[in-house]
Amino acid sequence: MRYFLLSSLLGLALFTNGCRSVYKGLKPVAGDVNCIRQFSPQFNATLYSTQVDILKHHLSGLLFFKQMPDSSTRVVFANEMGFKFFDFEFDKQGNFTKHFLLAKMDKKAVVKTLKQDFALVLLHPDLQAAHMAADSRYRYVVVPTGKGNNYYITDTACTQLVRIEKSSKRKPAVTVWMQHYNNGVPDTINIRHEHFKFNISLQKVEK
């Protein structure tokens, strides 16, 4: 009986902790949500050495961000021999076009995941419904989405981007780090999915 009671209490505690939002401690604060615009990468013709790990599969190659004359951005990933994995486009309003995706990868869930990941990297969120929040260490620009929020997390003065989190109501689902900006372009970009193995790592190639 005692064992059953202990097990029940432990299960209840785990259930309660599992349901607790990691964002519960955030407090609304005043501030300009547009401050995160400064962290939008200024891709012109930027090349990254890229590693992709998805479940048991590994891809490596070069990923190219190219700003087009109409202000759209092309995102092209190919291996070192020029074999193309995907070719996407985001227009200046954020609308997405799939120009090419390798047949083995051309699944609805894969397209949706890659679209959302690179939309976070390009950092052109609709801030009309956004608000500012904070905890003891960071400022958060909170952008509501259909299933949760996107959090753009900065230092308290909004002078440095710490990370981006795409979340459910309770916890992050995707985390993006963009670091070591040089002339508006991050030298390193890392994308990590929290609930299954899907990681993308990019290191800028110096010309």
N, C-alpha and C positions, 0 to 999 in steps of 0.2 A: 504493500500500500504506500509506504513511504517512497519507494522507488518510482511508483507510478505518479505520485504527486510531484516529485522532483522533476521527472521527465516532462510532465505537463507544464510546469512553471518555466522550464528551460525552453520548451517549444514556444510558449507564449512570448517569452522575452525575445527569442530570435525572430518571431513573426512581427513583433512590435518594432524592433530595430530595422527589420527589412522594409517596413512600410514608412519609416521615418524619412522625411526629405532631407537631403544633405544641404538644401538651400533654406532650411527653416530659420536659420539665424540671420538672414539678410534683412536689413532695415532700409526702407525708402529714404533717399537723400536727394537734395537739390543738386542740379548739375546739368550740363549740356550733353545730351546723348550724342550729338554730332562730333564730339571729340574723338570718337573712334575712326572717323573718316581718314584721319592722318595715317592710319595703319594699313589702308588699302594698298596692296603692292602695286608699284608703278611698272608693271611688266611692259616692255617694248618688244624686244626679241630676246627672251631670257631662256637659257638652257640649264636643265638640272640633270645630274646623274641620279637615277631613280631605282629604288628597290621596292617591290611590292610582294607582300606575303599574304596570301589568302588561303585559309585552311591549310591544306598540305601542299599548296602550289607556291612556287616562287618565280617571279618575273623580274628581270633587270633590263635597264636600257636608258634611254634619254627622253626626258619630257620637256616639251617646248611650249612656252607661253608666248603668243604673238598677238600684239594689238594691231587690229586691222584699221584701214582708213576710215571705216564707218564707226569706229570706237568699240566694235565688238572685240572679244578676246577668243582666240583659238587655243585649244589645249590638245596637244598631239603627243602621244606616247608610242615610241617605237624602240626596237632593240638596236644594238650597235651596228647591225648589218642593214638596217633600214626597214625591217619587217614591222609593219604598223599594227599596234594593238587597238588603239582607238584614236578618234579625231572628233572633238566636241567643240561647240561654239556657244558662248554666252554673249548676247547682245548687251547694249548699254543699259537696257531696262532689266537685265537679269534673265531674260527668256533663253531657254536652252534648246539647242539643236544637236542631234546626234548625226554627224556626217558619216561616221564609220565606227564599227565595233567588231572585233574578231568574232566569228560565228560562235565559237565555243563559249564566249563570254556574253553573247547577246541574249541575256535574260532580263526580264522586266525588273527583277530585284537588283541585279547588278547595275543596270542603267540608272535606276533611282538612287542607289547608294553612291555611285560615282558622281552623279549630278549634284547631290547634296554636299558631298565632301568638297568638291571644287568650288561650289558656291560659297562655302565657308572660307576657303582660301582667298577667293577674289575679294571678299569682304565688301559687298555692296548691299547691305541689308536695308529693308524698308523700315525706317525708324519712326513712322507716323504714330505707332502705338507703343513705342519703346519708353522705358523709364529707367531711372538710375537707382541703384541700390548699393549697399556697402556692408562689409563685415569689418572686423578689426584690422584686416591687412589689405584688402583690395576694394576697388570700385568695380561694379558690374553694370554694364548696359544690358538690360533685359529686353529681349525682342520676342514677343509671343509668337508661337507657331501653332499648327493644328493640333499637335499632340504634346506640347510642352512649351519650352522656351529655348532660344539660343542666348547664351551668356557670353558677352565680350568682356573679358576680365583684364583689368589694368591695375597699375599702381594707384595709390590714392590720389595722385595729381593728374592721372590720365596722360602720362608722358611716355609710358612704356606698356606695350601689349604683353601680358603674361601668358594667356592662352584663350582659346575659344572652346566653349562646350555646347554641343547640341544635346539637349536633355529631354527626358520624360518629365512628368510632374515631380519626380522624386530624386533622380540621379542622372549623371551624364551617360549618354549613349555613344557619343563621339567626342574626342578631344583633339584639338589642333594646336600645335605650337609653331609660331613663325618667329625666328630669332635672327639677331645680328643683321639688322637692316643696314644697307649701304646704298645711298642715293635712292631711297624709297623701295628697295628690293631686298627681301630677306635672303640671307645666304643659306639658311636651312629651314625646311618645312617638314613637319612630322604630323601624320594623321593616324590616330589609333581608335579603333572600335572597341568598346568596352565589353561587349557581350559575346563576341565571337572573334576569331583570329582574322583580322583584315587590317593590315598596317601598310602605310605608304610613307617612305622616307625619301626626301629630296635634298640634294646637296648641289648648290650652284656651281656650274662649270665656268671658270674664268676663261675668257677668250684671249 
